[in-house]
């Protein structure tokens, strides 16, 4: 060989050793993708297929370009559960068809992009309602099942997964599996609540709840503190259909955890004199104006001046005072949509936090330790000088799913403003509250999370559940193609170990 020149043989040898660079991705696919809480945003290559074959093509594109894929529904997770920076975002909103509906049995088949709003509007005229809904109707059903979402009736009806009969799951390798409690049972219990790491839902079959009126009977009453609200929930949960407590997180001392509670019941057959009217969509829709005059689309601007500690302290205090006097122990009838979707009353209410953002911190605590743990959390908030602007208490029951967040006990969801001045302190506060949650035997919920670390996540889930889950991950997604920023943040080491094991086996 002459110095400065390579023989053909040397060139061939180099080509076998050096892996060629993957082709460049199309820049017109790059989009800014934001967490719903506005606390994080990334650039991703976004694809919006409308068919199963289109989803397969996206997986192949990722494979060809050496990228990973994060699944995204309606984008209603508060944190990074559907974000995947500088990789492929598989947006499923165009797969939004209702495939079958049987108004006799209440069984419905939907694609993953169908929203809760589409669902209830399709079935309510036939006298049915979704058995479980979240506080907003704009969640996709793929996201709902992937996170196994819950509602104000979890103590009675469990999470949405309890009402899933079967689903089709498209694996990254291209196989389409039907999963149920009888078929691929282990995958059924792991993919529900599996935060999109095992495959992509393409068809979901659910059973709806029969209702005889478009109205609920809603009873409102006040409670003095955490001990009082938990006692009331324990007494009423055996007869109520829904229970939710709106906690004033600014209160201290003997009033720590004081709340206004809404208890709701379905109307029995015959109790509504005009069910055909109350079950009409137009009698469920939330109004577009306040008092028939002010457009609700501008309400967030009116809320913005109050989005600070003083303003929110005044609002929480006034709300509690009004509820504990004028509204205490009052019962009225309210539409299903009006009761369920409080977050949708003010469109884009989160914009009131701008130019900052928000996170929601939600913990699930066994009944016997809930009062102490929640009191500790709020006291930590007061010590840190970072108060939750909204607190929501719910009762829960255990479920059958592998990566469950639920307990036989309570959850407390806390909304916090985020800005450059408090971000570091807020994450430190969350870490302190995590310690209290783990000490109380509690759990967390990925759809709401922005602050957990891998040590905390793995501590509450336990090695047994994680070993089973990542064994399924290796079986369903051996190339580790499905990833999100949340999955990397909490389970990066586990996923890398799974991928490395596959590579060693292949070698």
C-alpha positions in Angstrom: 0.0 0.0 0.0 1.4 3.5 -1.0 1.2 6.1 1.8 -1.9 8.3 1.4 -3.8 5.8 -0.7 -6.2 3.0 0.2 -6.5 -0.3 -1.7 -10.0 -1.6 -2.7 -9.6 -4.3 -0.1 -9.1 -1.6 2.7 -12.1 0.3 1.5 -14.3 -2.8 1.7 -13.0 -3.5 5.2 -13.8 0.0 6.3 -17.3 -0.2 4.9 -17.9 -3.4 6.9 -16.8 -1.7 10.1 -18.4 1.8 9.8 -22.2 1.9 10.0 -23.6 4.2 7.4 -25.5 7.3 8.7 -29.3 7.0 8.5 -31.0 9.2 5.9 -32.1 12.6 7.1 -35.7 13.1 8.3 -37.9 15.5 6.5 -37.8 18.9 8.2 -41.4 19.7 7.4 -42.4 17.1 9.9 -40.7 19.0 12.7 -43.2 20.5 15.2 -43.2 22.0 18.6 -45.0 19.6 20.9 -46.0 20.8 24.4 -47.0 19.2 27.6 -50.6 20.1 28.5 -49.4 21.9 31.7 -47.1 24.0 29.4 -44.2 23.2 31.7 -42.2 21.5 28.9 -42.1 21.5 25.1 -39.9 19.6 22.6 -39.3 19.4 18.9 -40.5 16.2 17.3 -41.1 14.7 13.9 -44.9 14.4 14.0 -46.9 11.9 12.0 -50.7 11.6 12.0 -51.7 8.3 10.4 -55.4 7.5 9.9 -55.0 3.7 9.4 -53.3 0.7 10.9 -51.1 0.4 7.9 -50.1 4.1 8.4 -49.0 3.3 11.9 -46.9 0.4 10.6 -45.3 2.8 8.2 -44.4 5.2 11.0 -42.7 2.3 12.9 -40.7 1.5 9.8 -39.7 5.1 9.3 -38.4 5.2 12.8 -36.5 1.9 12.3 -35.0 3.2 9.0 -33.8 6.5 10.6 -32.6 5.1 13.9 -35.3 7.0 15.9 -37.8 6.0 18.6 -41.5 6.6 18.7 -43.7 8.2 21.4 -47.4 7.7 21.2 -49.7 10.8 21.7 -53.4 11.0 21.9 -55.1 14.3 22.6 -52.1 15.6 24.5 -53.9 16.0 27.8 -51.1 14.6 30.1 -49.8 17.4 32.3 -46.2 16.4 31.9 -43.9 14.6 29.5 -45.9 11.3 29.2 -46.4 11.9 25.4 -43.3 13.9 24.6 -40.3 12.5 22.8 -37.6 15.1 22.0 -36.0 15.0 18.6 -37.7 11.7 17.7 -41.0 10.7 16.2 -44.3 11.7 17.8 -47.0 9.3 16.6 -50.2 11.4 16.9 -53.3 9.3 16.8 -56.0 12.0 16.7 -57.0 11.1 13.1 -57.8 7.5 14.1 -61.0 8.8 15.6 -63.8 6.6 14.2 -66.5 4.9 16.2 -66.5 1.4 14.7 -69.6 -0.2 16.2 -72.2 0.7 18.8 -74.9 -1.6 20.2 -77.5 0.4 22.1 -79.1 -2.8 23.4 -76.0 -4.2 25.1 -74.1 -0.9 25.7 -71.0 -2.3 24.0 -69.0 0.1 21.8 -65.9 -0.3 19.6 -63.7 2.8 19.0 -60.4 3.7 17.5 -57.8 5.2 19.9 -58.2 8.8 18.8 -61.9 8.9 19.7 -62.4 11.4 22.6 -64.5 11.2 25.6 -66.7 13.9 24.1 -67.3 11.9 20.9 -68.1 8.9 23.1 -70.7 10.4 25.3 -72.3 12.3 22.5 -72.7 9.2 20.5 -74.4 7.1 23.2 -76.3 9.4 25.5 -79.4 9.7 23.2 -79.8 5.9 23.6 -79.7 6.2 27.4 -76.0 5.3 28.1 -73.1 7.2 29.6 -69.4 6.3 29.9 -68.8 4.3 33.1 -65.7 6.4 33.9 -64.8 9.9 32.7 -62.0 12.3 33.6 -62.5 15.9 34.6 -62.2 16.9 30.9 -64.0 15.5 27.9 -61.1 16.1 25.5 -59.0 13.0 26.5 -58.6 10.4 23.8 -59.6 6.8 24.6 -56.2 5.5 23.6 -54.7 7.8 26.2 -57.4 7.0 28.7 -56.7 3.3 28.5 -52.9 3.7 28.2 -52.9 5.6 31.4 -56.0 3.7 32.9 -57.7 7.0 33.9 -60.1 7.3 36.7 -62.9 9.6 37.7 -65.0 10.8 40.7 -66.5 7.4 41.0 -63.4 5.2 41.2 -64.5 3.8 44.6 -67.6 2.4 42.9 -66.7 1.7 39.3 -62.9 1.4 39.3 -60.7 2.8 36.4 -61.6 2.7 32.7 -59.7 -0.5 32.4 -62.3 -2.3 34.4 -64.8 -1.6 31.6 -62.5 -2.6 28.7 -63.6 -5.9 27.2 -60.8 -6.3 24.7 -58.5 -4.3 22.4 -56.3 -4.8 19.4 -52.6 -3.9 20.0 -50.2 -3.2 17.2 -46.7 -4.1 18.1 -43.8 -2.1 16.7 -42.7 -5.2 14.7 -46.0 -5.1 12.9 -48.0 -7.9 14.6 -51.6 -7.1 15.6 -52.7 -8.9 18.7 -56.2 -9.1 20.2 -56.1 -8.9 24.0 -58.7 -9.6 26.6 -59.1 -11.3 30.0 -59.2 -14.6 28.1 -56.7 -14.0 25.3 -53.2 -12.6 25.8 -54.3 -11.9 29.4 -50.9 -10.9 30.6 -50.6 -8.2 27.9 -54.1 -7.1 28.5 -53.4 -6.3 32.2 -50.0 -4.7 31.3 -51.0 -2.5 28.3 -53.9 -1.0 30.2 -51.9 1.5 32.3 -48.8 0.6 30.4 -48.2 4.3 29.3 -47.8 3.4 25.7 -44.6 1.3 26.0 -45.9 -2.1 24.7 -47.8 -1.3 21.6 -50.3 1.0 19.9 -54.0 0.5 20.5 -55.9 0.4 17.2 -59.3 -0.8 18.5 -60.8 -0.7 22.0 -64.0 -2.4 23.0 -65.8 -1.0 26.1 -69.1 -1.5 28.0 -71.0 1.6 28.8 -73.3 2.5 31.8 -77.1 2.4 31.4 -78.7 5.7 32.6 -82.4 6.6 32.8 -82.0 10.4 32.8 -79.6 13.0 31.6 -79.5 14.4 35.1 -77.8 13.5 38.3 -78.9 14.4 41.9 -76.0 16.4 43.3 -75.7 17.1 47.0 -73.2 19.7 48.3 -71.8 20.0 51.8 -68.8 21.4 53.6 -66.2 19.6 55.7 -63.9 21.0 58.4 -60.6 19.3 57.7 -59.0 16.0 56.4 -60.3 14.0 59.3 -63.9 15.2 58.6 -63.9 14.7 54.8 -62.4 11.2 55.1 -65.1 10.3 57.7 -67.8 11.6 55.4 -66.4 9.7 52.4 -66.2 6.5 54.3 -69.9 6.9 55.4 -71.3 7.9 52.0 -69.2 5.8 49.5 -71.5 2.7 50.0 -74.5 4.6 48.6 -73.1 7.4 46.5 -72.3 7.1 42.8 -69.8 9.9 42.8 -67.8 11.7 45.5 -65.3 14.5 45.1 -63.9 17.0 47.5 -62.6 20.5 46.5 -59.9 21.2 49.1 -58.9 24.7 50.1 -55.1 24.2 50.3 -54.5 27.7 51.8 -56.3 26.8 55.1 -54.1 25.9 58.1 -54.3 24.5 61.6 -57.5 22.9 62.6 -58.9 23.7 59.1 -56.1 21.9 57.2 -57.9 20.1 54.4 -61.2 21.8 54.7 -63.3 21.2 51.6 -66.6 21.5 49.7 -67.8 18.0 48.8 -70.1 17.1 45.9 -71.9 13.8 46.2 -73.9 12.6 43.2 -76.3 9.8 42.4 -77.9 8.5 39.2 -81.7 9.0 38.9 -83.6 5.7 39.0 -85.9 4.8 36.1 -89.1 6.9 36.3 -87.5 9.6 38.5 -87.0 12.0 35.6 -90.4 13.0 34.0 -88.7 13.9 30.7 -85.8 11.6 30.1 -86.0 11.9 26.3 -85.3 15.6 26.7 -82.6 15.5 29.4 -80.7 12.8 27.4 -80.4 15.1 24.3 -76.9 16.3 23.5 -78.0 19.9 23.4 -79.2 19.6 27.0 -75.8 18.3 28.1 -73.5 20.7 26.4 -71.7 23.2 28.5 -72.9 26.9 27.9 -70.7 29.1 25.8 -71.3 32.2 27.9 -71.5 33.3 31.5 -75.0 34.6 32.4 -75.8 34.4 28.7 -73.7 37.4 28.0 -69.9 37.1 28.6 -68.1 34.7 26.2 -66.4 32.0 28.2 -63.5 32.0 25.7 -62.2 35.2 27.4 -62.7 34.0 31.0 -59.1 32.9 31.3 -58.0 36.5 30.8 -60.3 37.6 33.7 -58.8 34.8 35.9 -55.2 35.8 35.1 -55.0 38.7 37.6 -56.0 36.3 40.4 -53.4 33.6 39.4 -51.1 34.4 42.3 -51.0 33.4 46.0 -53.1 36.3 47.2 -55.7 36.0 44.5 -56.1 32.3 44.8 -56.2 32.5 48.6 -59.2 34.9 48.3 -60.9 32.7 45.7 -60.5 29.5 47.7 -61.7 31.3 50.9 -64.7 32.8 49.2 -65.6 29.5 47.6 -65.4 27.6 50.9 -67.4 30.4 52.7 -70.1 30.4 50.0 -70.3 26.6 49.9 -70.4 26.2 53.7 -73.2 28.8 54.1 -75.4 29.4 51.1 -74.6 26.1 49.4 -74.3 23.8 52.4 -76.4 20.7 52.4 -78.2 21.7 49.3 -79.3 19.2 46.6 -80.0 20.0 42.9 -80.1 18.2 39.6 -77.3 18.7 37.2 -76.5 17.3 33.8 -73.9 14.5 33.5 -71.6 16.7 31.4 -72.0 19.6 33.7 -71.1 17.6 36.8 -68.3 15.6 35.2 -66.4 18.1 33.1 -65.7 21.0 35.4 -62.3 21.6 33.8 -64.1 22.4 30.5 -66.3 25.1 31.8 -63.6 27.7 31.1 -61.9 27.0 27.8 -58.1 27.2 28.0 -58.3 28.0 31.7 -54.6 27.0 32.0 -53.6 30.1 30.0 -54.3 32.1 33.2 -51.0 30.7 34.4 -49.1 32.4 31.5 -46.3 33.4 31.1 -45.7 30.6 33.5 -47.0 27.1 33.5 -48.5 24.5 35.9 -47.9 21.0 37.1 -50.3 18.7 38.9 -48.9 16.5 41.7 -51.2 13.6 42.5 -50.6 10.9 45.1 -52.7 7.8 46.0 -52.6 6.8 49.7 -54.1 3.8 51.5 -57.1 4.8 53.6 -55.4 4.1 57.0 -52.5 6.5 56.3 -54.3 9.1 54.0 -55.1 11.7 56.6 -51.6 11.9 58.0 -49.9 11.9 54.6 -52.1 14.6 53.1 -51.7 16.7 56.2 -47.9 16.3 55.9 -48.1 17.3 52.2 -50.0 20.5 52.8 -47.8 21.4 55.8 -44.7 21.0 53.6 -46.4 23.3 51.0 -46.9 26.0 53.7 -43.3 25.6 54.9 -42.0 26.0 51.4 -44.2 28.9 50.7 -45.6 27.2 47.6 -49.4 26.6 47.9 -51.5 24.5 45.6 -54.1 26.7 43.9 -56.5 23.7 43.5 -56.8 20.5 45.6 -59.1 17.6 44.6 -59.7 14.6 46.9 -61.2 11.3 45.6 -61.8 7.9 46.9 -60.3 4.8 45.2 -60.3 1.0 45.1 -57.7 -1.4 44.0 -57.6 -2.8 40.5 -56.1 -5.7 38.5 -53.6 -3.9 36.3 -49.9 -4.5 36.5 -48.6 -0.9 36.6 -51.5 0.4 38.6 -51.5 3.7 40.5 -54.6 2.9 42.5 -55.0 1.9 46.2 -57.8 1.1 48.5 -57.8 4.6 49.8 -57.6 8.2 48.6 -55.9 10.5 46.1 -55.1 14.2 46.5 -54.4 16.1 43.3 -52.6 19.5 43.8 -52.2 22.1 41.1 -49.0 24.3 41.4 -47.9 27.3 39.3 -44.5 27.0 37.7 -42.2 29.9 36.9 -38.5 30.4 36.7 -38.4 31.8 40.3 -40.0 28.7 41.9 -39.2 25.8 39.6 -36.2 24.5 41.6 -38.0 24.9 44.9 -41.1 23.3 43.6 -39.2 20.2 42.4 -37.6 20.1 45.9 -41.0 20.3 47.5 -42.3 17.4 45.3 -39.3 15.3 46.4 -40.1 15.9 50.0 -43.8 15.0 49.4 -42.6 11.8 47.6 -40.9 10.7 50.8 -44.1 11.1 52.7 -46.0 9.2 50.0 -43.6 6.2 50.0 -43.6 6.1 53.8 -47.4 5.9 53.7 -47.4 3.1 51.2 -48.7 5.3 48.4 -48.4 5.4 44.6 -48.3 7.9 41.7 -50.0 8.5 38.3 -48.0 8.9 35.1 -50.6 11.0 33.3 -50.2 13.8 35.9 -46.5 13.4 36.7 -43.8 16.0 35.9 -41.4 15.6 38.9 -40.9 11.9 39.8 -37.4 10.4 39.6 -36.5 6.8 38.7 -35.7 5.9 42.3 -39.1 6.9 43.6 -41.0 5.3 40.6 -39.2 2.0 41.0 -39.7 2.1 44.8 -43.5 2.3 44.7 -44.0 -0.1 41.7 -41.6 -2.7 43.1 -39.2 -5.0 41.4 -41.7 -7.8 40.8 -44.1 -5.7 38.8 -41.3 -4.0 36.9 -39.6 -7.3 36.0 -42.8 -8.6 34.6 -43.5 -5.4 32.7 -40.1 -5.2 31.1 -40.1 -8.9 30.2 -43.3 -8.1 28.2 -41.6 -5.0 26.8 -38.7 -7.1 25.6 -41.2 -9.6 24.0 -43.4 -7.0 22.4 -40.9 -4.3 21.5 -37.4 -6.0 21.3 -35.9 -3.1 19.5 -37.1 -0.7 22.2 -38.8 1.4 19.6 -41.5 2.8 21.9 -40.1 5.4 24.2 -41.2 8.7 25.7 -39.4 11.3 27.8 -41.3 10.1 30.8 -40.3 6.5 30.2 -36.7 7.5 29.8 -36.8 9.7 32.9 -38.2 7.0 35.1 -37.1 3.7 33.5 -34.2 4.6 31.2 -31.8 2.0 32.8 -34.4 -0.7 32.6 -35.2 -0.1 28.9 -31.6 0.1 28.0 -30.9 -3.2 29.8 -33.8 -4.8 27.9 -32.5 -3.5 24.5 -28.9 -4.7 25.4 -30.2 -8.1 26.2 -31.9 -8.4 22.8 -28.7 -7.2 21.1 -26.6 -9.8 22.9 -29.1 -12.6 22.0 -29.1 -11.5 18.3 -25.2 -11.5 18.3 
